[in-house]
Amino acid sequence: MIYGTKWIDKFAPPQGFHVDEAEEKKACGLAMDTVFDLLDHEILPWSISYFSNDNGKPIIGGRFTEPMQVRLREQARLREQVKLLNL
């Protein structure tokens, strides 16, 4: 699970993965432009304890399209290169 926010200026690439095209937002189940923080993520099992609707808000569920997955991999490689340069 990757945390996202509607404040798209909060994280610049390569830390922030931006979803702002209409078709990408639709595939992801997003209503507005969103940036995902690639440094803030968790691996969680799919269960009600993690993905419930206790607070009355709709659950946002979707997927990254194949082109988005390619872009994400390229951005993650860039982030690793930047990290190595800063060592």
Secondary structure by P-SEA (a helix, b strand, c coil): cbbbbccccccccccbbbbccaaaaaaaccccbbbbccccccccccccccccccccccbbbbbbcaaaaaaaaaaaaaaaaaaaaac
